[in-house]
Amino acid sequence: MIIKRKYDPEFDKYVPLEEWLRFPRGEIKETPEFFGDYRDNLVRCADERLKLARWLTWNVQTPKIENESATGLRYASKMYASFLKLAQYPEQEQTFRIYDLPEVKWNGKGMLEAGRAAPSKWIEAYFLAVITRDTESMDSLANFPVETMKKSATQAGPVSYKLVEVFQAYHHSKADYPKLLDECMGMAVKQNDDWAIYIAFGYLETLAALSPATFDVGCDFNEALAKNVQAQERYHINEAGPDHAPVDSFLPLQLLGMACMWHDMGNEVTVECDSLPRFLIEGTYFK
């Protein structure tokens, strides 16, 4: 099942691909020198690596490019998880060592007051951990209290918090997972805006298809994945508007993460799309 992306960056006509890659590569190169001062910018630092991986999906997927993308995502996963761990225990000084970056000691004071624990960031963090097979970060995030998240100065709608509850319930194989998923689907339908229908409901439908014996969505996993990759690209194209690139659609973390889950269960991912790189689905650089 081959899916072609609708968006065309037109690199020859507008900004060359190398220009899009240049800034995040420069930021990544400088990280070790300034990492001790990165506490408040840890998510931005992770986002640069994620942005790089997204633009790299438009490059020829040589082993060198694949490794660059995978390496960036590995670091981003740890950065995201570390940031949210700081927000979970704001008064506690914690030591972090992210691969070969300098060891740092930080606390999370002021993070909730600054609105740094939004559910959207948790969801990105969790699925980055899924993609990179970072079980330590997955477990840490799966135990992040939603009530703590609700204390963040940056607030979100009820569907966003319920999504976190659903993903955490799935992670822990909780008995109430189907009930929570059904409730969240109903909430998304009731909210009835583009984000709720094309993004939130798309996550839930694809997640439900991972365990058809538990929840029947009327299609198999690959059909749900293909449908929602296309629906979410359309959403991001519309959201970005004609003057901006729909960068989030280049690597849809949540759907890609579920494709990784499906693969790791021993199933075949038959959907072929440049936004779902095969080396990430197969975990080639994370073994």
TIKOL-851470 format. One record per atom (N, C-alpha, C, O, CB): residue in one letter; z, y, x. Coordinates in steps of 0.05 Angstrom, whole numbers, plus 5000, padded with zeros to 4 digits. Glycine has a CB too. Example, Ala and Ser with C-alpha at 12.3 -4.5 7.8 and 13.67 -1.06 7.14 Angstrom:
2
a515648865264/a515649105246/a515649345264/a516949345285/a518149115226/s514249555257/s514349795273/s515750015258/s516150235268/s511449885282/
END
This chain:
287
m500049775017/m500050005000/m500050255018/m502150335029/m502550004981/i497750375021/i497450605039/i497650865024/i496350905004/i494750595055/i499451045033/i499751305021/i499051525041/i500151525063/i502751345010/k497151695033/k496451915050/k497952165041/k498152225018/k493351965049/r498852315061/r500252555054/r498352765043/r496052785052/r501752675079/k499352915023/k497653125010/k497453375027/k495453515027/k498853184982/y499653435041/y499753685056/y498053655082/y498153455096/y502653755063/d496553865088/d494953875113/d495854115129/d495454345120/d491953885106/p497154075152/p498154305168/p495954485180/p496454705188/p499854205191/e493454375182/e491154525193/e491854655220/e491654895224/e490254745173/f492754485238/f493554575265/f491454735279/f492054925293/f494454345282/d488954655276/d486754785289/d486255065279/d485155245293/d484154625287/k486955115254/k486455365241/k488755565243/k488355805246/k485855315211/y491155455242/y493555625243/y495155585268/y494255635290/y495255585218/v497655475265/v499355435288/v498955155300/v499254965285/v502355485280/p498355135326/p497954865338/p500554705337/p502654815337/p496954895367/l500254445336/l502554265335/l504454315358/l506854315355/l501653975335/e503354365382/e505054405406/e506854645402/e509054655413/e503354445430/e505954845387/e507655075382/e510055005364/e512255105369/e506055305369/w509654835345/w511754745327/w513854575343/w516154575337/w510754585303/l512854435363/l514654265379/l516054415401/l518154325410/l512954035391/r514954635410/r515954775433/r518854875430/r520554835447/r514255015440/f519455005407/f522155115404/f524354905402/f526254925417/f522255285379/p524054705385/p526254495385/p526554355411/p528754285419/p525754295363/r524354305425/r524554175452/r526154355471/r527754255487/r521754115463/g525654615470/g527154805487/g530054805480/g531754805498/g525955085485/e530754815455/e533554805446/e534954555455/e537254565464/e533654835415/i533554325452/i534754075460/i535254065490/i537253955499/i532853835452/k533454175506/k533754185535/k536154335543/k537454275563/k531154295548/e536854555528/e539054725535/e541754615526/e543854715534/e538654995524/t541754415508/t544254325496/t546454245515/t548654335512/t543654085478/p545954085536/p548154005553/p549554235566/p552054225570/p547053825575/e548154445573/e549354675587/e551354825569/e553354925579/e547154865597/f550754835543/f552355005525/f553854845505/f555054955486/f550555205511/f553954575507/f555054415486/f557954475479/f558754445456/f554754125493/g559454555498/g562354615493/g562754835473/g564854845461/g563654685519/d560755005469/d560955225451/d559555165424/d559155345408/d559755475463/y558754915419/y557054855397/y558454775371/y557154695352/y555154635405/r561154785371/r562554685347/r561354795321/r560654645303/r565454755349/d561155055319/d560155175294/d557155145290/d556155185268/d560855465293/n555755075311/n552855045310/n551954755313/n549654695318/n551555205332/l553854575308/l553254285313/l551154185293/l549354035301/l555754115310/v551254275268/v549254195249/v546554315256/v544454185253/v550054275220/r546554575264/r544054695273/r542754545296/r540354515298/r544454985280/c544554455315/c543654305338/c542354045329/c540253955339/c545954255357/a543653915309/a542553665298/a539953715284/a538053565286/a544553535279/d539853945269/d537454005254/d534954055272/d532753995264/d537954255237/e535454165296/e533254195315/e532053925322/e529553895325/e534154345340/r533753725326/r532753455333/r531353335309/r529353195312/r535053285342/l532453385286/l531153285261/l528453415257/l526453285249/l532953315237/k528353685261/k525853835258/k523753725278/k521453695271/k526354135263/l524653675303/l522753565322/l521653295313/l519253245315/l524153535350/a523353115304/a522452855294/a520552885271/a518652725269/a524852685286/r520953075254/r519253115231/r516453205240/r514453105230/r520453315211/w516353405258/w513753495267/w512353285284/w509853265285/w514053755283/l513953115298/l512652905314/l511252695298/l509552545308/l514852765331/t511752685271/t510352495255/t507352565253/t505752405244/t511552485227/w506652815261/w503852895260/w502452845287/w500052885289/w503653195253/n503952745306/n502752685332/n501852385333/n502752225316/n504852735355/v500252315351/v499452035355/v502051885364/v503451965382/v497152005377/q502551665350/q505151535354/q505051345378/q504951095375/q505851375328/t504951455401/t505151305426/t508051215430/t509851335418/t504051465450/p508651025447/p511350955453/p513051185463/p515451205457/p511450735474/k511851365478/k513251605488/k514151785465/k516451875465/k511551765509/i512351835447/i512952005424/i515051865406/i516851995396/i510352065407/e514751615401/e516651465385/e519451485397/e521351525383/e515751165382/n519551445423/n522151445437/n523451725435/n525851755432/n521851365466/e521751935438/e522852215436/e523952265408/e526152375405/e520552415442/s522552175388/s523452205360/s526052045356/s527952155345/s521352115341/a526051795363/a528451625359/a530851725374/a533051725363/a527751345368/t530451825398/t532651935414/t533852175400/t536352195398/t531752005442/g532152355391/g533152595377/g534752515352/g536852635347/g530852775369/l533852325337/l535252245313/l537952105319/l539852145304/l533452045296/r538051965341/r540551835349/r542652045354/r544952025345/r540151665374/y541952255369/y543852475375/y544552625349/y546852695345/y542552665396/a542552675333/a542952825308/a544952675290/a546652795278/a540352865293/s544752415289/s546552255273/s549452295281/s551252335265/s545851955274/k549952275307/k552652315318/k553652595313/k556052635307/k552752245348/m551852795316/m552653075312/m553453125284/m555553255278/m550353255320/y551853035265/y552553065237/y555252935230/y556953055218/y550352945219/a555552685238/a557952545232/a560452675245/a562552685232/a557752245241/s560152765269/s562352905283/s563153155268/s565453225265/s561552965312/f561153305260/f561553555246/f563253515220/f565153655214/f558953695239/l562453315205/l563853255180/l566653135185/l568453175168/l562153075162/k566952995207/k569552895214/k571453125220/k573853115213/k569452705238/l570453335233/l572053575238/l572853705211/l575153795208/l570453775255/a571053715192/a571753835166/a573753665151/a575253775135/a569153875150/q573653405155/q575453225141/q578353255152/q580253235137/q574552935145/y578653305178/y581253335190/y581353605205/y581453615230/y581853095210/p581353825190/p581054095203/p583354165222/p582854315241/p580954305181/e585754075218/e587954155235/e588153985260/e589654055278/e590554145219/q586753765261/q587053575282/q585053625305/q582653645299/q586753285271/e586053645329/e584153665352/e583053385358/e584553195361/e585553785377/q580453365360/q579153115364/q577353125389/q576253335395/q577453025339/t577052905402/t575352885425/t572752745418/t572752535405/t576752725448/f570552865425/f567852755419/f566252715445/f566252885463/f566352935400/r564952485447/r563152435469/r560552325457/r560552085448/r564352235491/i558552485455/i556052405443/i554052325465/i552852495478/i554852625425/y553852065470/y552151965491/y552652105518/y554852095528/y549151985483/d550552225529/d550952345556/d551652645555/d551652775576/d548452305572/l552152755532/l553053035530/l555853065540/l557452865539/l552753135501/p556653295549/p559353335559/p561453275538/p561053335514/p559753625569/e563653155546/e565853105527/e567053365518/e567453555534/e568052925541/v567753385492/v568853635481/v571253575464/v571553345454/v566753785464/k573053765462/k575453745445/k575353985425/k575454215433/k578053745461/w575153915400/w574954115379/w576854055356/w577653825352/w572054135368/n577554265340/n578754215314/n576854335293/n574854455300/n581654345312/g577554285268/g575754375246/g576754605231/g575954655208/g575154155228/k578554765243/k579754985228/k577555185219/k575855265234/k581855135246/g577755255194/g575955455182/g573355345172/g571755485159/g575255655203/m572855085176/m570254975168/m569954955137/m567855025127/m569954695179/l572054875123/l571854865094/l571655145083/l570155195064/l574354715082/e573255325094/e573155605085/e570355735089/e569555905074/e575255775099/a568955635110/a566255745116/a564155595100/a561755645103/a565755725146/g564955395084/g563055255067/g561355055082/g559055015075/g561255445054/r562554925102/r560954745119/r560754455110/r559554295125/r562154765147/a561954385088/a561954105080/a560454055054/a561553925036/a564854005077/a558154165051/a556554135027/a555553845024/a555053715044/a554054325028/p555353744999/p554453464995/p551653415006/p551053195014/p554553394966/s549953615006/s547253575017/s547253495046/s545653335055/s545553825013/k549153615061/k549453555089/k550553275093/k549753125111/k551253755104/w552453195076/w553552925077/w551352715072/w551052525087/w555752885056/i549652775052/i547452585046/i545552555069/i544652335076/i545952665020/e544852785081/e543052765105/e544352615128/e543152445141/e542353055115/a546952675132/a548452535153/a548552235149/a548152085168/a551252655155/y549152155125/y549351865119/y546751725124/y546651515137/y550251825090/f544551835115/f542051695118/f540851715146/f539351545154/f539951795098/l541651925161/l540951925189/l542351685203/l541151555220/l541752185203/a544851645196/a546351415207/a545051155199/a544950965216/a549251425198/v544151135174/v542750885165/v540250835182/v539850615192/v542050905135/i538651045185/i536151015200/i536550935229/i535150765239/i534551275199/t538651045241/t539150995270/t540950755274/t541750695296/t540351235283/r541650625251/r543450385252/r546050455266/r547250295281/r542050145267/d547050695260/d549550795271/d551750725252/d552750885237/d549351105276/t552650475254/t554650375235/t557350525237/t558750555217/t555050075239/e558050605261/e560550755264/e560451015247/e562351075233/e561050825294/s558251165248/s558051405233/s557751345203/s558951485187/s555651565242/m556351135196/m556151055168/m558851005156/m559451105134/m554350805165/d560450855170/d563150785160/d564951035158/d566351065138/d564550585178/s564751205178/s566351455177/s565551625153/s567251725139/s565951615203/l562951655149/l562051825127/l562651695100/l563151845080/l559051875129/a562451435098/a563051295073/a565851335064/a566551285041/a562351005075/n567651415083/n570451455076/n571151745075/n573551815073/n572151315097/f569151925074/f569752205072/f570452265043/f568752215025/f567252385081/p572752375037/p573552425009/p571852634995/p571452855006/p576552505008/v570752564973/v569152754957/v570852994949/v569953214947/v567952614933/e573452944944/e575253164936/e575453364958/e575653604953/e578053054929/t575453284983/t575553465006/t572953635006/t572953875011/t575853315033/m570753495001/m568153635000/m568153854979/m566954064982/m565853434994/k569453804956/k569554004934/k571254244941/k571054454928/k570653874909/k572754234963/k574354464972/k572754654990/k573654864996/k576854364987/s570354564997/s568754735014/s567854984999/s567354974975/s566254585023/a567755215013/a567055465000/a564255454988/a563755584968/a567355695020/t562455305001/t559855264990/t559955044969/t560454814976/t557755195013/q559355114944/q559554924922/q556754824914/q554754964918/q560955054899/a556654594902/a554254474892/a554654384864/a556854394853/a553254234910/g552454304851/g552654214823/g553853934821/g554053794842/g549954214810/p554653854798/p556053594794/p554253354802/p555353144811/p556853554765/v551653374799/v549953144807/v550153094837/v550052864845/v547053204799/s550353304853/s550453274882/s552953114890/s552852934907/s550453544896/y555253184879/y557753044886/y557652754875/y558652574889/y560153194874/k556552724852/k556352444841/k554452274858/k554952034861/k555252454812/l552352394870/l550652244888/l552252134911/l551851904919/l548352424898/v553952304923/v555652214945/v557351974936/v557651784951/v557452444956/e558551994913/e560151774903/e558551524900/e559551304906/e561451854875/v556151544890/v554351314886/v553751184913/v553950934916/v551751384872/f552951344933/f552351234959/f554751104972/f554550894985/f551151454977/q557051224969/q559551114980/q560250854967/q561050664980/q561851314978/a559850844940/a560450594925/a558550374934/a559350134936/a560250644895/y555950444938/y554050244948/y554850144975/y554749894981/y551150354948/h555650324993/h556350245020/h558650055020/h558749855035/h557150495036/h560650105003/h563049935002/h562749694982/h564649544979/h565450104994/s560449664971/s559949444951/s562049444929/s563049234922/s559849174965/k562649684919/k564749704898/k563649594871/k561349614865/k565649994895/a565549484856/a564849374830/a563749584811/a562149524793/a567249234818/d564549834814/d563650044795/d561150184804/d560350384792/d565850244792/y559850074825/y557350194835/y555250214813/y554050434809/y556250034858/p554650004797/p552550034776/p553350244756/p551550384746/p552149764763/k555850254749/k556750454729/k556350734739/k555350914725/k559750404722/l557150784765/l556851044776/l553851124778/l553151354773/l558051054804/l552250924786/l549350984788/l548151054761/l546651244759/l547850744800/d548950904741/d547950964714/d548851234704/d547351384692/d548950744694/e551351304710/e552451564702/e550951794716/e550251994704/e555451584709/c550351754742/c548951964758/c546151994748/c545152214747/c549051884788/m544751774741/m542051794730/m542151954704/m540452124700/m540951514724/g544151904687/g544352054662/g544852344667/g543752514653/g546551934645/m546452414687/m547052694694/m544552834704/m544053064698/m549252704715/a542952694720/a540452804731/a538552864708/a537253074708/a539252624752/v538252674690/v536452714667/v537352944650/v535753104641/v536252454650/k539952964646/k541053184630/k540653454643/k540053654630/k544053144625/q540953464670/q540553714684/q537653804682/q537054044678/q541253684714/n535753614684/n532953654677/n531553884690/n530054024678/n532753684647/d532153924716/d530554114732/d528953954752/d529453714755/d532254334745/d527254084767/d525553934786/d527153784807/d526453554813/d523554124799/w529153914818/w530753774838/w532053534827/w532053314839/w532953974850/a533253554803/a534753324791/a532853094785/a533552864790/a536153414766/i530453154775/i528552944767/i527052824790/i526852584793/i526553054747/y525952994808/y524252894829/y525752814855/y524852644870/y522253104836/i528052944860/i529552874884/i531952694877/i531952464886/i530653134897/a533852794862/a536252624856/a535552364842/a536452154850/a538252794840/f534052384820/f533352144805/f531651954823/f531951714821/f531852214779/g529952074839/g528351904857/g530051754877/g529451524883/g526352084873/y532151884888/y534051734905/y535251504890/y535351274900/y536251924916/l536151554866/l537651354851/l535851124842/l536650894844/l538951484826/e533451184834/e531550974826/e530950794850/e530850554847/e528951104815/t530450914873/t529850754897/t532250594906/t531950364914/t528850934920/l534650714905/l537050564912/l537550334893/l538150114902/l539550754911/a537150374867/a537450164847/a535549934853/a536249694849/a537050264819/a533149994862/a531149784867/a531849614891/a530749394895/a528449914872/l533849704908/l534749534930/l536249284920/l536249084934/l536649694948/s537349304896/s538849074886/s538049024857/s539649084839/s541949124888/p535648914852/p534648884825/p536348704808/p536248734783/p531848774826/a537848524820/a539548344803/a541848504791/a543048424771/a540648114820/t542548724804/t544748894794/t543849104775/t545249174756/t546249024818/f541449214780/f540549444764/f537449424762/f536049444783/f541449714776/d536449394739/d533549364735/d532249634728/d532849744707/d532949154712/v530549724746/v529249984741/v526349944732/v524750134730/v529350164766/g525549694728/g522849644717/g520649634738/g518349614731/g522249844697/c521349644764/c519349624785/c520649514810/c523149524812/c517949904791/d519049404828/d520349294852/d520749524873/d520049744868/d518549074864/f522149444895/f522949654914/f520549804925/f520650054926/f524449524937/n518449674933/n516149804945/n514749994926/n513750204933/n514249604956/e514649914900/e513450084880/e515150344876/e514050564874/e513249934853/a517850304876/a519650534873/a519450724897/a519350964894/a522550444869/l519250604921/l519050754945/l516450914946/l516551154951/l519250574970/a514250784940/a511650924940/a511551154920/a510651374926/a509450724934/k512551094896/k512651304875/k514151544883/k513351774879/k513851184849/n516551504895/n518351724901/n517551874927/n518152104930/n521151624903/v516351734946/v515251874969/v513252084961/v513252314970/v514051674990/q511552004942/q509452194933/q510652414915/q509852644917/q507352044917/a512552334898/a513752534880/a515352744896/a515252984890/a515652394860/q516752644917/q518452834932/q516653014950/q517453244955/q520452684949/e514452904960/e512653084975/e511653304957/e511453534965/e510252924987/r510853244932/r509853444914/r512053654909/r511553894908/r509053324887/y514553564906/y516753754901/y517053944925/y517254184921/y519453594897/h517053834949/h517454004973/h515154194978/h515554414987/h517853824998/i512654104971/i510354284974/i510654514955/i510254744962/i507754134967/n511454464930/n511854674910/n514254854918/n514055104915/n512354554883/e516354734928/e518754884936/e518055074960/e518955304960/e521054704943/a516554974979/a515955125003/a514055364997/a514255575010/a514754945024/g512355324978/g510355534971/g508055524990/g508055375010/g511655804971/p506055684985/p503555675001/p503755775030/p502055725046/p501455834987/d505955925036/d506156045062/d508055895081/d508455985104/d507056335060/h509155675072/h510955525089/h510355225088/h509355125068/h513855575080/a510955095110/a510554805111/a512754655097/a515154735100/a510254705140/p512154445082/p514254285068/p515554085088/p515153845086/p513054135044/v516954195107/v517854045130/v519653805122/v519453585134/v519454215149/d521253835101/d523053615093/d521453375085/d522453145088/d524853705070/s519053405075/s517453175066/s516253025089/s515352795086/s515253275048/f516253135113/f515053005136/f516652755144/f515552565155/f514853195160/l519252755138/l520952525144/l523152525123/l525352635127/l522252545174/p522652405100/p524552415078/p526852225084/p526751985078/p523252345051/l529052335095/l531252165106/l532251955086/l532651725094/l533452335115/q532752035062/q534051855043/q532151625036/q533051395036/q534752005017/l529651675030/l527751465024/l527251295048/l527051045046/l525151575012/l526951415071/l526551265096/l528951095102/l528650855110/l526051465120/g531351205097/g533751045101/g533850795084/g534650585092/g536251215097/m533050825058/m532950595040/m530850395048/m531250155044/m532550695011/a528650495059/a526650305070/a527850145093/a527249905096/a524050455079/c529450275110/c530850135132/c532749925120/c532849705131/c532350335149/m534249995099/m536049805087/m534549565077/m535349335081/m537549935063/w532249615063/w530649395052/w529649215074/w529748965071/w528249515036/h528749335096/h527849175119/h530049015131/h529748775137/h526649355140/d532449135134/d534648995147/d535848775129/d537348605139/d536849195154/m535148775103/m535948555085/m534148315088/m534548105076/m535948655056/g532048355105/g530148135109/g527748145092/g526247955089/g531547875104/n527248375079/n524948415061/n522748565075/n523148695096/n525748555036/e520348555064/e518048695075/e517648965062/e517648985037/e515548525072/v517349165078/v516549435068/v513549445070/v512449465091/v517949665085/t512249445047/t509349435046/t508049715044/t505649745046/t508349265023/v509749915040/v508750195038/v508150295066/v509850285084/v510850375024/e505750395070/e504950505096/e504350805092/e502550885077/e502450355107/c505950965106/c505651255104/c506651385129/c508651285141/c507251365079/d505351595138/d506151725163/d508951845162/d510251885182/d504151935170/s509851895138/s512552005135/s514751785135/s517151845134/s512852165109/l513851535136/l515651305138/l514951155164/l513850935162/l515551125113/p515451265187/p514551135212/p515550845214/p517950785210/p515451295236/r513750665221/r514450385222/r516550325243/r518250155239/r511950215227/f516450465265/f518450405287/f521250485278/f523150365287/f517650555312/l521450675259/l524150745249/l525050545228/l527350465228/l524151025237/i523250455211/i523950255191/i524849995205/i526749865196/i521450195173/e523549925226/e524149675240/e526449705260/e527449505271/e521749575255/g527349955265/g529550005283/g528949935312/g530649845327/g531949845274/t526449975319/t525449885346/t527149995369/t527649855388/t522549975350/y528050245367/y529450375389/y532450375385/y533950515399/y528450655393/f533450235365/f536250245358/f537649975361/f539849935351/f536650345330/k536349785374/k537449515377/k539049485402/k540149275408/k535249305376/
END
